[in-house]
């Protein structure tokens, strides 16, 4: 559902935002193997790790 929302928002705001940075916030690090397709469509992941946050795009969101 989160992917659908992000794509919908990106489409609706495409004139103002052009190509937005998109990410989904998760409570813990996911197994990225089944989620690898998200990166291909420009959707990244952010998760909490201890007292900080990490992401799967080299710290773009953290």
PDB file of N, H, CA, C and O in Angstrom:
ATOM      1  N   UNK A   1       0.823  -1.189   0.000  1.00  0.00           N
ATOM      2  CA  UNK A   1       0.000   0.000   0.000  1.00  0.00           C
ATOM      3  C   UNK A   1       0.869   1.257   0.000  1.00  0.00           C
ATOM      4  O   UNK A   1       0.537   2.248  -0.649  1.00  0.00           O
ATOM      5  N   UNK A   2       1.972   1.211   0.723  1.00  0.00           N
ATOM      6  H   UNK A   2       2.242   0.405   1.251  1.00  0.00           H
ATOM      7  CA  UNK A   2       2.848   2.381   0.797  1.00  0.00           C
ATOM      8  C   UNK A   2       3.413   2.734  -0.568  1.00  0.00           C
ATOM      9  O   UNK A   2       3.525   3.912  -0.909  1.00  0.00           O
ATOM     10  N   UNK A   3       3.769   1.723  -1.352  1.00  0.00           N
ATOM     11  H   UNK A   3       3.678   0.766  -1.075  1.00  0.00           H
ATOM     12  CA  UNK A   3       4.316   1.974  -2.689  1.00  0.00           C
ATOM     13  C   UNK A   3       3.272   2.662  -3.559  1.00  0.00           C
ATOM     14  O   UNK A   3       3.578   3.609  -4.284  1.00  0.00           O
ATOM     15  N   UNK A   4       2.054   2.183  -3.481  1.00  0.00           N
ATOM     16  H   UNK A   4       1.806   1.414  -2.892  1.00  0.00           H
ATOM     17  CA  UNK A   4       0.969   2.786  -4.246  1.00  0.00           C
ATOM     18  C   UNK A   4       0.754   4.243  -3.875  1.00  0.00           C
ATOM     19  O   UNK A   4       0.558   5.092  -4.745  1.00  0.00           O
ATOM     20  N   UNK A   5       0.792   4.528  -2.591  1.00  0.00           N
ATOM     21  H   UNK A   5       0.951   3.839  -1.884  1.00  0.00           H
ATOM     22  CA  UNK A   5       0.632   5.915  -2.139  1.00  0.00           C
ATOM     23  C   UNK A   5       1.754   6.798  -2.655  1.00  0.00           C
ATOM     24  O   UNK A   5       1.503   7.899  -3.145  1.00  0.00           O
ATOM     25  N   UNK A   6       2.991   6.323  -2.551  1.00  0.00           N
ATOM     26  H   UNK A   6       3.195   5.429  -2.153  1.00  0.00           H
ATOM     27  CA  UNK A   6       4.131   7.117  -3.021  1.00  0.00           C
ATOM     28  C   UNK A   6       4.023   7.402  -4.512  1.00  0.00           C
ATOM     29  O   UNK A   6       4.245   8.531  -4.948  1.00  0.00           O
ATOM     30  N   UNK A   7       3.686   6.388  -5.291  1.00  0.00           N
ATOM     31  H   UNK A   7       3.506   5.470  -4.937  1.00  0.00           H
ATOM     32  CA  UNK A   7       3.571   6.585  -6.729  1.00  0.00           C
ATOM     33  C   UNK A   7       2.417   7.526  -7.070  1.00  0.00           C
ATOM     34  O   UNK A   7       2.523   8.332  -7.994  1.00  0.00           O
ATOM     35  N   UNK A   8       1.330   7.424  -6.332  1.00  0.00           N
ATOM     36  H   UNK A   8       1.244   6.769  -5.582  1.00  0.00           H
ATOM     37  CA  UNK A   8       0.193   8.315  -6.543  1.00  0.00           C
ATOM     38  C   UNK A   8       0.564   9.763  -6.220  1.00  0.00           C
ATOM     39  O   UNK A   8       0.248  10.670  -6.991  1.00  0.00           O
ATOM     40  N   UNK A   9       1.228   9.984  -5.091  1.00  0.00           N
ATOM     41  H   UNK A   9       1.485   9.248  -4.465  1.00  0.00           H
ATOM     42  CA  UNK A   9       1.665  11.341  -4.715  1.00  0.00           C
ATOM     43  C   UNK A   9       2.655  11.894  -5.732  1.00  0.00           C
ATOM     44  O   UNK A   9       2.572  13.064  -6.107  1.00  0.00           O
ATOM     45  N   UNK A  10       3.579  11.071  -6.173  1.00  0.00           N
ATOM     46  H   UNK A  10       3.646  10.121  -5.868  1.00  0.00           H
ATOM     47  CA  UNK A  10       4.575  11.520  -7.159  1.00  0.00           C
ATOM     48  C   UNK A  10       3.892  11.912  -8.465  1.00  0.00           C
ATOM     49  O   UNK A  10       4.263  12.906  -9.090  1.00  0.00           O
ATOM     50  N   UNK A  11       2.901  11.135  -8.874  1.00  0.00           N
ATOM     51  H   UNK A  11       2.600  10.327  -8.367  1.00  0.00           H
ATOM     52  CA  UNK A  11       2.177  11.448 -10.097  1.00  0.00           C
ATOM     53  C   UNK A  11       1.369  12.731  -9.941  1.00  0.00           C
ATOM     54  O   UNK A  11       1.379  13.587 -10.826  1.00  0.00           O
ATOM     55  N   UNK A  12       0.670  12.865  -8.814  1.00  0.00           N
ATOM     56  H   UNK A  12       0.662  12.170  -8.095  1.00  0.00           H
ATOM     57  CA  UNK A  12      -0.157  14.052  -8.587  1.00  0.00           C
ATOM     58  C   UNK A  12       0.680  15.328  -8.478  1.00  0.00           C
ATOM     59  O   UNK A  12       0.229  16.397  -8.892  1.00  0.00           O
ATOM     60  N   UNK A  13       1.883  15.230  -7.929  1.00  0.00           N
ATOM     61  H   UNK A  13       2.249  14.362  -7.593  1.00  0.00           H
ATOM     62  CA  UNK A  13       2.714  16.405  -7.739  1.00  0.00           C
ATOM     63  C   UNK A  13       3.825  16.557  -8.755  1.00  0.00           C
ATOM     64  O   UNK A  13       4.767  17.320  -8.539  1.00  0.00           O
ATOM     65  N   UNK A  14       3.724  15.832  -9.869  1.00  0.00           N
ATOM     66  H   UNK A  14       2.959  15.212 -10.044  1.00  0.00           H
ATOM     67  CA  UNK A  14       4.822  15.800 -10.834  1.00  0.00           C
ATOM     68  C   UNK A  14       5.172  17.161 -11.426  1.00  0.00           C
ATOM     69  O   UNK A  14       6.332  17.394 -11.765  1.00  0.00           O
ATOM     70  N   UNK A  15       4.210  18.061 -11.559  1.00  0.00           N
ATOM     71  H   UNK A  15       3.268  17.872 -11.283  1.00  0.00           H
ATOM     72  CA  UNK A  15       4.502  19.379 -12.123  1.00  0.00           C
ATOM     73  C   UNK A  15       5.289  20.243 -11.146  1.00  0.00           C
ATOM     74  O   UNK A  15       6.163  21.007 -11.556  1.00  0.00           O
ATOM     75  N   UNK A  16       4.984  20.126  -9.860  1.00  0.00           N
ATOM     76  H   UNK A  16       4.274  19.506  -9.527  1.00  0.00           H
ATOM     77  CA  UNK A  16       5.682  20.920  -8.844  1.00  0.00           C
ATOM     78  C   UNK A  16       6.952  20.240  -8.349  1.00  0.00           C
ATOM     79  O   UNK A  16       7.969  20.898  -8.131  1.00  0.00           O
ATOM     80  N   UNK A  17       6.891  18.933  -8.173  1.00  0.00           N
ATOM     81  H   UNK A  17       6.064  18.398  -8.350  1.00  0.00           H
ATOM     82  CA  UNK A  17       7.997  18.191  -7.561  1.00  0.00           C
ATOM     83  C   UNK A  17       8.953  17.574  -8.572  1.00  0.00           C
ATOM     84  O   UNK A  17      10.058  17.168  -8.212  1.00  0.00           O
ATOM     85  N   UNK A  18       8.543  17.500  -9.816  1.00  0.00           N
ATOM     86  H   UNK A  18       7.645  17.830 -10.108  1.00  0.00           H
ATOM     87  CA  UNK A  18       9.310  16.830 -10.869  1.00  0.00           C
ATOM     88  C   UNK A  18       9.516  15.368 -10.479  1.00  0.00           C
ATOM     89  O   UNK A  18       8.575  14.580 -10.561  1.00  0.00           O
ATOM     90  N   UNK A  19      10.706  14.991 -10.063  1.00  0.00           N
ATOM     91  H   UNK A  19      11.471  15.631  -9.997  1.00  0.00           H
ATOM     92  CA  UNK A  19      10.950  13.595  -9.656  1.00  0.00           C
ATOM     93  C   UNK A  19      11.334  13.592  -8.170  1.00  0.00           C
ATOM     94  O   UNK A  19      12.499  13.807  -7.835  1.00  0.00           O
ATOM     95  N   UNK A  20      10.370  13.352  -7.283  1.00  0.00           N
ATOM     96  H   UNK A  20       9.424  13.177  -7.555  1.00  0.00           H
ATOM     97  CA  UNK A  20      10.662  13.400  -5.840  1.00  0.00           C
ATOM     98  C   UNK A  20      11.477  12.198  -5.365  1.00  0.00           C
ATOM     99  O   UNK A  20      11.481  11.144  -6.001  1.00  0.00           O
ATOM    100  N   UNK A  21      12.163  12.373  -4.245  1.00  0.00           N
ATOM    101  H   UNK A  21      12.160  13.230  -3.729  1.00  0.00           H
ATOM    102  CA  UNK A  21      12.825  11.267  -3.558  1.00  0.00           C
ATOM    103  C   UNK A  21      11.766  10.549  -2.743  1.00  0.00           C
ATOM    104  O   UNK A  21      11.080  11.168  -1.930  1.00  0.00           O
ATOM    105  N   UNK A  22      11.628   9.255  -2.952  1.00  0.00           N
ATOM    106  H   UNK A  22      12.185   8.752  -3.613  1.00  0.00           H
ATOM    107  CA  UNK A  22      10.581   8.487  -2.285  1.00  0.00           C
ATOM    108  C   UNK A  22      11.188   7.416  -1.381  1.00  0.00           C
ATOM    109  O   UNK A  22      12.156   6.749  -1.745  1.00  0.00           O
ATOM    110  N   UNK A  23      10.594   7.268  -0.188  1.00  0.00           N
ATOM    111  H   UNK A  23       9.808   7.811   0.107  1.00  0.00           H
ATOM    112  CA  UNK A  23      11.059   6.254   0.752  1.00  0.00           C
ATOM    113  C   UNK A  23       9.922   5.811   1.655  1.00  0.00           C
ATOM    114  O   UNK A  23       8.959   6.544   1.881  1.00  0.00           O
ATOM    115  N   UNK A  24      10.052   4.605   2.160  1.00  0.00           N
ATOM    116  H   UNK A  24      10.834   4.009   1.977  1.00  0.00           H
ATOM    117  CA  UNK A  24       9.091   4.032   3.099  1.00  0.00           C
ATOM    118  C   UNK A  24       9.799   3.859   4.436  1.00  0.00           C
ATOM    119  O   UNK A  24      10.882   3.277   4.497  1.00  0.00           O
ATOM    120  N   UNK A  25       9.197   4.359   5.494  1.00  0.00           N
ATOM    121  H   UNK A  25       8.318   4.832   5.445  1.00  0.00           H
ATOM    122  CA  UNK A  25       9.748   4.236   6.847  1.00  0.00           C
ATOM    123  C   UNK A  25       9.243   2.940   7.478  1.00  0.00           C
ATOM    124  O   UNK A  25       8.038   2.694   7.543  1.00  0.00           O
ATOM    125  N   UNK A  26      10.189   2.111   7.945  1.00  0.00           N
ATOM    126  H   UNK A  26      11.167   2.310   7.893  1.00  0.00           H
ATOM    127  CA  UNK A  26       9.862   0.814   8.541  1.00  0.00           C
ATOM    128  C   UNK A  26      10.381   0.740   9.975  1.00  0.00           C
ATOM    129  O   UNK A  26      11.333   1.442  10.318  1.00  0.00           O
ATOM    130  N   UNK A  27       9.771  -0.099  10.821  1.00  0.00           N
ATOM    131  H   UNK A  27       8.998  -0.668  10.542  1.00  0.00           H
ATOM    132  CA  UNK A  27      10.208  -0.197  12.217  1.00  0.00           C
ATOM    133  C   UNK A  27      11.542  -0.934  12.398  1.00  0.00           C
ATOM    134  O   UNK A  27      12.223  -0.730  13.404  1.00  0.00           O
ATOM    135  N   UNK A  28      11.924  -1.789  11.438  1.00  0.00           N
ATOM    136  H   UNK A  28      11.372  -1.955  10.621  1.00  0.00           H
ATOM    137  CA  UNK A  28      13.194  -2.514  11.545  1.00  0.00           C
ATOM    138  C   UNK A  28      13.708  -2.811  10.144  1.00  0.00           C
ATOM    139  O   UNK A  28      12.978  -2.704   9.159  1.00  0.00           O
ATOM    140  N   UNK A  29      14.982  -3.188  10.078  1.00  0.00           N
ATOM    141  H   UNK A  29      15.576  -3.275  10.878  1.00  0.00           H
ATOM    142  CA  UNK A  29      15.600  -3.465   8.776  1.00  0.00           C
ATOM    143  C   UNK A  29      14.900  -4.653   8.106  1.00  0.00           C
ATOM    144  O   UNK A  29      14.762  -5.716   8.713  1.00  0.00           O
ATOM    145  N   UNK A  30      14.471  -4.476   6.891  1.00  0.00           N
ATOM    146  H   UNK A  30      14.583  -3.613   6.399  1.00  0.00           H
ATOM    147  CA  UNK A  30      13.791  -5.570   6.197  1.00  0.00           C
ATOM    148  C   UNK A  30      14.794  -6.478   5.494  1.00  0.00           C
ATOM    149  O   UNK A  30      15.951  -6.109   5.294  1.00  0.00           O
ATOM    150  N   UNK A  31      14.345  -7.643   5.130  1.00  0.00           N
ATOM    151  H   UNK A  31      13.405  -7.943   5.292  1.00  0.00           H
ATOM    152  CA  UNK A  31      15.122  -8.512   4.258  1.00  0.00           C
ATOM    153  C   UNK A  31      14.979  -7.916   2.865  1.00  0.00           C
ATOM    154  O   UNK A  31      13.894  -7.964   2.283  1.00  0.00           O
ATOM    155  N   UNK A  32      16.038  -7.363   2.329  1.00  0.00           N
ATOM    156  H   UNK A  32      16.918  -7.324   2.801  1.00  0.00           H
ATOM    157  CA  UNK A  32      15.951  -6.625   1.072  1.00  0.00           C
ATOM    158  C   UNK A  32      15.820  -7.507  -0.160  1.00  0.00           C
ATOM    159  O   UNK A  32      15.497  -7.001  -1.235  1.00  0.00           O
ATOM    160  N   UNK A  33      16.055  -8.782  -0.044  1.00  0.00           N
ATOM    161  H   UNK A  33      16.317  -9.194   0.828  1.00  0.00           H
ATOM    162  CA  UNK A  33      15.984  -9.651  -1.210  1.00  0.00           C
ATOM    163  C   UNK A  33      14.623  -9.563  -1.911  1.00  0.00           C
ATOM    164  O   UNK A  33      14.585  -9.315  -3.116  1.00  0.00           O
ATOM    165  N   UNK A  34      13.512  -9.755  -1.203  1.00  0.00           N
ATOM    166  H   UNK A  34      13.543  -9.956  -0.224  1.00  0.00           H
ATOM    167  CA  UNK A  34      12.233  -9.665  -1.907  1.00  0.00           C
ATOM    168  C   UNK A  34      11.824  -8.224  -2.223  1.00  0.00           C
ATOM    169  O   UNK A  34      10.877  -8.014  -2.982  1.00  0.00           O
ATOM    170  N   UNK A  35      12.508  -7.238  -1.665  1.00  0.00           N
ATOM    171  H   UNK A  35      13.277  -7.409  -1.049  1.00  0.00           H
ATOM    172  CA  UNK A  35      12.145  -5.848  -1.894  1.00  0.00           C
ATOM    173  C   UNK A  35      13.082  -5.138  -2.870  1.00  0.00           C
ATOM    174  O   UNK A  35      13.001  -3.921  -3.031  1.00  0.00           O
ATOM    175  N   UNK A  36      13.964  -5.884  -3.516  1.00  0.00           N
ATOM    176  H   UNK A  36      14.030  -6.873  -3.385  1.00  0.00           H
ATOM    177  CA  UNK A  36      14.921  -5.296  -4.434  1.00  0.00           C
ATOM    178  C   UNK A  36      14.282  -4.523  -5.579  1.00  0.00           C
ATOM    179  O   UNK A  36      14.878  -3.576  -6.092  1.00  0.00           O
ATOM    180  N   UNK A  37      13.095  -4.906  -5.980  1.00  0.00           N
ATOM    181  H   UNK A  37      12.611  -5.675  -5.563  1.00  0.00           H
ATOM    182  CA  UNK A  37      12.409  -4.235  -7.081  1.00  0.00           C
ATOM    183  C   UNK A  37      12.041  -2.799  -6.746  1.00  0.00           C
ATOM    184  O   UNK A  37      11.852  -1.985  -7.650  1.00  0.00           O
ATOM    185  N   UNK A  38      11.937  -2.472  -5.451  1.00  0.00           N
ATOM    186  H   UNK A  38      12.091  -3.134  -4.717  1.00  0.00           H
ATOM    187  CA  UNK A  38      11.579  -1.108  -5.057  1.00  0.00           C
ATOM    188  C   UNK A  38      12.623  -0.097  -5.508  1.00  0.00           C
ATOM    189  O   UNK A  38      12.281   0.980  -5.997  1.00  0.00           O
ATOM    190  N   UNK A  39      13.884  -0.439  -5.347  1.00  0.00           N
ATOM    191  H   UNK A  39      14.163  -1.314  -4.951  1.00  0.00           H
ATOM    192  CA  UNK A  39      14.963   0.469  -5.742  1.00  0.00           C
ATOM    193  C   UNK A  39      14.908   0.749  -7.245  1.00  0.00           C
ATOM    194  O   UNK A  39      15.201   1.860  -7.686  1.00  0.00           O
ATOM    195  N   UNK A  40      14.532  -0.258  -8.018  1.00  0.00           N
ATOM    196  H   UNK A  40      14.294  -1.160  -7.660  1.00  0.00           H
ATOM    197  CA  UNK A  40      14.438  -0.094  -9.471  1.00  0.00           C
ATOM    198  C   UNK A  40      13.377   0.926  -9.876  1.00  0.00           C
ATOM    199  O   UNK A  40      13.494   1.553 -10.929  1.00  0.00           O
ATOM    200  N   UNK A  41      12.348   1.097  -9.056  1.00  0.00           N
ATOM    201  H   UNK A  41      12.253   0.588  -8.201  1.00  0.00           H
ATOM    202  CA  UNK A  41      11.307   2.085  -9.391  1.00  0.00           C
ATOM    203  C   UNK A  41      11.470   3.364  -8.580  1.00  0.00           C
ATOM    204  O   UNK A  41      10.583   4.217  -8.581  1.00  0.00           O
ATOM    205  N   UNK A  42      12.602   3.502  -7.887  1.00  0.00           N
ATOM    206  H   UNK A  42      13.322   2.808  -7.886  1.00  0.00           H
ATOM    207  CA  UNK A  42      12.900   4.750  -7.184  1.00  0.00           C
ATOM    208  C   UNK A  42      12.323   4.874  -5.789  1.00  0.00           C
ATOM    209  O   UNK A  42      12.231   5.979  -5.255  1.00  0.00           O
ATOM    210  N   UNK A  43      11.932   3.757  -5.189  1.00  0.00           N
ATOM    211  H   UNK A  43      12.007   2.859  -5.622  1.00  0.00           H
ATOM    212  CA  UNK A  43      11.415   3.766  -3.823  1.00  0.00           C
ATOM    213  C   UNK A  43      12.466   3.148  -2.907  1.00  0.00           C
ATOM    214  O   UNK A  43      12.885   2.010  -3.115  1.00  0.00           O
ATOM    215  N   UNK A  44      12.891   3.899  -1.896  1.00  0.00           N
ATOM    216  H   UNK A  44      12.551   4.824  -1.726  1.00  0.00           H
ATOM    217  CA  UNK A  44      13.924   3.435  -0.976  1.00  0.00           C
ATOM    218  C   UNK A  44      13.316   3.104   0.381  1.00  0.00           C
ATOM    219  O   UNK A  44      12.131   3.345   0.616  1.00  0.00           O
ATOM    220  N   UNK A  45      14.135   2.551   1.271  1.00  0.00           N
ATOM    221  H   UNK A  45      15.097   2.355   1.080  1.00  0.00           H
ATOM    222  CA  UNK A  45      13.661   2.122   2.590  1.00  0.00           C
ATOM    223  C   UNK A  45      14.449   2.825   3.687  1.00  0.00           C
ATOM    224  O   UNK A  45      15.655   3.041   3.561  1.00  0.00           O
ATOM    225  N   UNK A  46      13.757   3.179   4.760  1.00  0.00           N
ATOM    226  H   UNK A  46      12.777   3.004   4.863  1.00  0.00           H
ATOM    227  CA  UNK A  46      14.361   3.770   5.952  1.00  0.00           C
ATOM    228  C   UNK A  46      13.886   2.935   7.138  1.00  0.00           C
ATOM    229  O   UNK A  46      12.707   2.588   7.215  1.00  0.00           O
ATOM    230  N   UNK A  47      14.790   2.609   8.062  1.00  0.00           N
ATOM    231  H   UNK A  47      15.747   2.891   7.999  1.00  0.00           H
ATOM    232  CA  UNK A  47      14.407   1.830   9.240  1.00  0.00           C
ATOM    233  C   UNK A  47      15.172   2.337  10.451  1.00  0.00           C
ATOM    234  O   UNK A  47      16.216   2.977  10.329  1.00  0.00           O
ATOM    235  N   UNK A  48      14.628   2.035  11.619  1.00  0.00           N
ATOM    236  H   UNK A  48      13.780   1.514  11.718  1.00  0.00           H
ATOM    237  CA  UNK A  48      15.269   2.418  12.874  1.00  0.00           C
ATOM    238  C   UNK A  48      16.259   1.339  13.271  1.00  0.00           C
ATOM    239  O   UNK A  48      15.967   0.145  13.202  1.00  0.00           O
ATOM    240  N   UNK A  49      17.437   1.785  13.688  1.00  0.00           N
ATOM    241  H   UNK A  49      17.674   2.755  13.743  1.00  0.00           H
ATOM    242  CA  UNK A  49      18.473   0.868  14.146  1.00  0.00           C
ATOM    243  C   UNK A  49      19.070   1.469  15.408  1.00  0.00           C
ATOM    244  O   UNK A  49      19.872   2.402  15.351  1.00  0.00           O
ATOM    245  N   UNK A  50      18.671   0.925  16.535  1.00  0.00           N
ATOM    246  H   UNK A  50      18.020   0.168  16.581  1.00  0.00           H
ATOM    247  CA  UNK A  50      19.098   1.494  17.816  1.00  0.00           C
ATOM    248  C   UNK A  50      18.444   2.853  18.027  1.00  0.00           C
ATOM    249  O   UNK A  50      17.219   2.972  17.995  1.00  0.00           O
ATOM    250  N   UNK A  51      19.269   3.880  18.242  1.00  0.00           N
ATOM    251  H   UNK A  51      20.264   3.784  18.268  1.00  0.00           H
ATOM    252  CA  UNK A  51      18.729   5.226  18.470  1.00  0.00           C
ATOM    253  C   UNK A  51      18.827   6.113  17.229  1.00  0.00           C
ATOM    254  O   UNK A  51      18.643   7.328  17.307  1.00  0.00           O
ATOM    255  N   UNK A  52      19.119   5.494  16.086  1.00  0.00           N
ATOM    256  H   UNK A  52      19.268   4.507  16.022  1.00  0.00           H
ATOM    257  CA  UNK A  52      19.277   6.250  14.850  1.00  0.00           C
ATOM    258  C   UNK A  52      18.490   5.589  13.721  1.00  0.00           C
ATOM    259  O   UNK A  52      17.858   4.551  13.915  1.00  0.00           O
ATOM    260  N   UNK A  53      18.537   6.189  12.570  1.00  0.00           N
ATOM    261  H   UNK A  53      19.051   7.032  12.412  1.00  0.00           H
ATOM    262  CA  UNK A  53      17.869   5.638  11.397  1.00  0.00           C
ATOM    263  C   UNK A  53      18.894   5.335  10.315  1.00  0.00           C
ATOM    264  O   UNK A  53      19.926   5.999  10.214  1.00  0.00           O
ATOM    265  N   UNK A  54      18.597   4.330   9.513  1.00  0.00           N
ATOM    266  H   UNK A  54      17.759   3.791   9.595  1.00  0.00           H
ATOM    267  CA  UNK A  54      19.437   3.919   8.384  1.00  0.00           C
ATOM    268  C   UNK A  54      18.559   3.867   7.138  1.00  0.00           C
ATOM    269  O   UNK A  54      17.333   3.807   7.222  1.00  0.00           O
ATOM    270  N   UNK A  55      19.210   3.892   5.993  1.00  0.00           N
ATOM    271  H   UNK A  55      20.206   3.941   5.924  1.00  0.00           H
ATOM    272  CA  UNK A  55      18.464   3.721   4.749  1.00  0.00           C
ATOM    273  C   UNK A  55      19.262   2.872   3.770  1.00  0.00           C
ATOM    274  O   UNK A  55      20.435   2.587   4.008  1.00  0.00           O
ATOM    275  N   UNK A  56      18.642   2.475   2.687  1.00  0.00           N
ATOM    276  H   UNK A  56      17.689   2.707   2.494  1.00  0.00           H
ATOM    277  CA  UNK A  56      19.316   1.633   1.701  1.00  0.00           C
ATOM    278  C   UNK A  56      19.761   2.444   0.476  1.00  0.00           C
ATOM    279  O   UNK A  56      19.848   1.918  -0.633  1.00  0.00           O
ATOM    280  N   UNK A  57      20.037   3.718   0.698  1.00  0.00           N
ATOM    281  H   UNK A  57      19.966   4.146   1.600  1.00  0.00           H
ATOM    282  CA  UNK A  57      20.505   4.573  -0.409  1.00  0.00           C
ATOM    283  C   UNK A  57      21.642   5.480   0.035  1.00  0.00           C
ATOM    284  O   UNK A  57      21.650   6.679  -0.243  1.00  0.00           O
ATOM    285  N   UNK A  58      22.597   4.882   0.729  1.00  0.00           N
ATOM    286  H   UNK A  58      22.591   3.908   0.955  1.00  0.00           H
ATOM    287  CA  UNK A  58      23.836   5.565   1.132  1.00  0.00           C
ATOM    288  C   UNK A  58      23.608   6.820   1.963  1.00  0.00           C
ATOM    289  O   UNK A  58      24.316   7.812   1.790  1.00  0.00           O
ATOM    290  N   UNK A  59      22.627   6.790   2.864  1.00  0.00           N
ATOM    291  H   UNK A  59      22.052   5.984   3.004  1.00  0.00           H
ATOM    292  CA  UNK A  59      22.412   7.903   3.793  1.00  0.00           C
ATOM    293  C   UNK A  59      21.672   9.101   3.229  1.00  0.00           C
ATOM    294  O   UNK A  59      21.668  10.165   3.848  1.00  0.00           O
ATOM    295  N   UNK A  60      21.052   8.956   2.080  1.00  0.00           N
ATOM    296  H   UNK A  60      21.056   8.091   1.577  1.00  0.00           H
ATOM    297  CA  UNK A  60      20.309  10.067   1.470  1.00  0.00           C
ATOM    298  C   UNK A  60      19.204  10.591   2.389  1.00  0.00           C
ATOM    299  O   UNK A  60      18.944  11.794   2.425  1.00  0.00           O
ATOM    300  N   UNK A  61      18.563   9.699   3.124  1.00  0.00           N
ATOM    301  H   UNK A  61      18.774   8.722   3.095  1.00  0.00           H
ATOM    302  CA  UNK A  61      17.443  10.092   3.974  1.00  0.00           C
ATOM    303  C   UNK A  61      17.798  10.195   5.454  1.00  0.00           C
ATOM    304  O   UNK A  61      16.970  10.633   6.253  1.00  0.00           O
ATOM    305  N   UNK A  62      19.017   9.799   5.834  1.00  0.00           N
ATOM    306  H   UNK A  62      19.689   9.443   5.185  1.00  0.00           H
ATOM    307  CA  UNK A  62      19.363   9.807   7.256  1.00  0.00           C
ATOM    308  C   UNK A  62      20.542  10.706   7.552  1.00  0.00           C
ATOM    309  O   UNK A  62      20.956  10.821   8.705  1.00  0.00           O
TER     310      UNK A  62
END
